[in-house]
Amino acid sequence: MTSTQLRLEPSSYPVLIEHAARYSDLDPSRRIGRDALVRWFEDARVAVERDVFGAALGARMRLLLASVRVDVIAPLRISTTGYRIGLGVTHIGTSSFAYSYGVFVGDECVATGESVSVHADAGGPAPLPEAVRTALVDLRVAGPASVRAERDPVRLVREAYPFRLDVRTRFGDLDTNRHVNNVALAGWYLDGLAELHTDVLGYPTGGPLDGLSPSTLQVEYLAEVRYPGIYQLRVGVLDLDETTVRYACGLFDGPRCIGLADAVGTHQVLDEDGVVGDLGVLLEPFRMRAV
């Protein structure tokens, strides 16, 4: 069981942050987008670290996001009561630590998540300062730390993914570390899935049908993505069952893999007339290739 599968009560989290939804957080289905939730988690991390690490120590540290995961449990819409984000630390390692998140409307958990941050210097991962380790202990939350599954080497091979989308970096996507921000990169993977959906649907006006956005998105950041640059985003289908589809995504700088994502969503959706459409057959040709 991962921390995202463990739904905690709001009172279980050592930190609860009020977070209002914005109109720009909505996707075409009038629900909070998955990339918006990645941004909410970033907002929560930054606010907490500023307070618990202190401004002086925080300014000297270089924290890089290694991975982030979002699991949507119930539809998230603009709520008159607003949202609360619970945050706690599930693991403290030598140079990294992991957060668990819960998103609440009232006491109802509507989304969960987790992330891993790495402390780095010019030479790579560096030991966490003792003051940071002490501050993180005060944020510990009950629950198991996430266990990273062994990665299939095929995921690092560009030609294993049948669908391709070229992405040009934008200056506005850069963060204070002068590389493309993790939220923008999460949006790239969602763009890749949407482009695949529109491709199999015949490029309908307004994009793919509602309901095709993944309920789960897991992103791994393997290397920095820089500006300017043009990168290849690749997408493939890992598995199809009666109702759901598992996607694999890879981001490549030439042949080198610099990022990975996994997503799970449905392939049975309602069109504007309320008729169920099944995209499973259309997605079959996009299964990952053996290399």
N, C-alpha and C positions, 0 to 999 in steps of 0.2 A: 504493500500500500504506500503510495506517495502522499506527500502533504496535500496535493491538489485533490486527492480522493477523500481526504479527511476533512469533513465540514465542521468547523468549530463554531461555537457560539461567539457573538461579539465580545462578551466578557472574557473569553479565553485569550484574546490578544492583548499584549502589553501596551500596544499603541492603537488608538482608533482616531482616524482623521476624517473630518467632514469634507465631502467633495461634491460640488455641484456639477451636474452635467451641462454641457454647452450644446448649442444647436450644431456646431461644427463637429461634435462627437458622433452625430447620427450618420448612419449609412443609408443607402437608398431604401432599405426596408423600414426606416424610421426607428431603428434600434441602435444602441450604442455599438460602434464598430469595434472589432477586435484590436485594431491598432490603437484606438482610443484607450482601451483598457491597459495596453502596454504603456501608454503615456501616463495613465493614472498611477500605475505602479511606480514608474520613474518619479513622478511628483512626490509620492509617499516616501520613497527612499531618500530623495534629496532633502526633504523637509526633516526627516528623522535624523539623518546623518549630520545635518547642520547643527541640530540641537544637541545630540548626544556626543559627537566627536569634538565639537567646538570649532569655531571659525578658523582659529590659527592652525590647528592640526588638520582640519579638513582641507585647507588651502595647500598644505604641503603634500597631501596624499594624491595618488593617481589610482583611482578605482575604475576598472574596466568591467563591463558586463560580459560574462561568459555565456550565459543562457538565460532565457525567460520563457515561461509557459503560461498560457491563459486557458482556462476551462470555463465555458459559459454553461450555467445550469438552468437559468430561466431567462426569458427575454428581458433585456434592459432598455427601458425607454426613459424619456425625460420625466423625472419624478418630482412632484411638487414638494415632497419631503426631503429630497436630496438623497445622496448616498453616503455611506460610511465605509472607509477602507481600513480593515484590520491588518496589522503588520507584526510579524514576530520572526525571530531568528531560529532556524531549525538545526543549523550546523555551523561550527567554527573550526576551520582547518588551519594549516600553517600559513598559507597566503590567501585563502579564500574563505568566504562565508555565504550562507544561503538564507534567503528570506522565504517566508510563507505569507500569502495574502488571502484575505477574504473580503468580498464586496457585498454590502448589506443594504437592503431597503427595510427600514425598521429592524426587526430581528431575523428577517428572511435572507439567507445566503443565496445570492443570484449568480455569483462567479467566484472562482478561486484561482490561485496562481502561485508560482514560485519563481525564484531567480537566483543566480549565483554570481557574485561579484568577486573579482580578483584584484588584489593589491599588486601593483607593478612599479618597477623603476626602469631605467634605461636598458637594463640587462634582461628584463623579463619579470616573471612572478617574484615577489619579494615578501619576506615575512611580515605579518601584520604587526604594527606597533603595539606594544603592551597596553598602552592607554586605550587603543581601539578594541583590543580583545576584552578588556575589562568592561568597556561600555557595551559591547555586544552581549556579554553574559547577562546583563540586566534586561535584555530584550528577548531572552529565550522563551520559546513557546512550546507547549507539549506537542508531541507528535513525531513520527519518524522522519528522518532526513531522507531526501530523495536519493535514489540509487540510479546511477547512469548505466543504461544498458550498453553492452558492447556494440560498437558501430560496425555495420557491414562495410567492408572496404569498397564495395561497388558504389556506395553513396558518394565517394570522392572522385568518381570517374565521370567526366562530362558527358561522354557518349552514351551512358546508361540511361539518361533522361531523354525521352522522345520529343518533348515540347520545349521550344526555345523562345525566349523573349529578351531582347537587348535593352539595357537600362543605362541611361546617362545620368551621372551624378549631378546634383544641383548645389549651388553654393548655399542655398537656404537650408539644405539638409545637414550641414556641418554643425558639430557641437563645439564646446570649448576645448576639446582635445584635438580639434582640426581634422576629424574624420567624420564620416557619415554616421549620424546618431542612430542608436539602436531602434528607436521608434520608427524612423524613416525606413530602416531596413526591414522591419516587420511589415510595414506597408508594402514594400516591394514584393514580398512573398504573397501577400493577399492580392496584389495586382496580377501576379503571375497566375494564380488560381482563377481570378476573374477573366483573364485573357483566354485561358484554356476553356472556361465555360462558354464564353461568347463565341469562341471558335467552333465548338461542337454544336452550338445553337444557331449558327449562321449569322452572327453579329447583329442581334436585335437592337433596335434603337433603345437607348437607356441602359444597355448592358444586360447581364444575365438575370434570370428570374430570381425573385426573393427566395430566401431559404437555402441558397447554395453556399453562403458564407460558412466557413468551418466553425464548429462548436469548440474545437480544441486547436490551439496553435502553439507549437514548441519551436523555438528558434535557438540555434547555436551560433555564436559569433567566433569564427576561427581566426580571422585576421582583420586588420583595419581596412576599411573601404575609403578610398581617398578621392579628392576632387583636384583637378578634373579627371574624368575617366569614363569609359564605357565598359560595362560588365555584361556577362551572359547569365541570365537567370533561367534555370532549367527545371522542368516539372515532369513528374511521372506518377503513375498510379501503382501503389504498393499492393492494395487488396480491395476487393469488392465483395460485399455480401448482399443480402436482399434489400437492405435499406441504406447502408452507409458505404463510404469510400474513404480509403486512407491514401493520402498523397505524400510524396516525397519531393522536396525542393532542394536545389543546390545552386549556390551563387559562385561563379567562376571568373577569375582574372586570367584570361587565356585558358590553359588546361588546369590551372591550380585552383582547387576548391578553397574558398575563403569564407563560406557560410553554409549552413544547412537549416532546413526547417521540415517539420512534420505537421500534418494537419488531418483532422478527421471531420467529415461532414456528411450530409445526406445527399443522395442522388435522386430522391423522389421529392418533387416540389409541385406546388400549385401554380398554374398560369393565371393570367388576369381573369379568366372565366371560371376559375375554381376547379379546373380539371387537373388531375394528378398526371404529371409527366415523369417518366423514368429515363434518366440519362445514363444508366448503367451500361447499356449496349454501346452507346456512343463513346463512352470512356474506355472501353476495352482496348482499342488500338493504342492507348497511351500508357499501357503497363510498362514498368521498368524493364529495360533490356538486359539480357545476359551479356557480359563482356569478358 
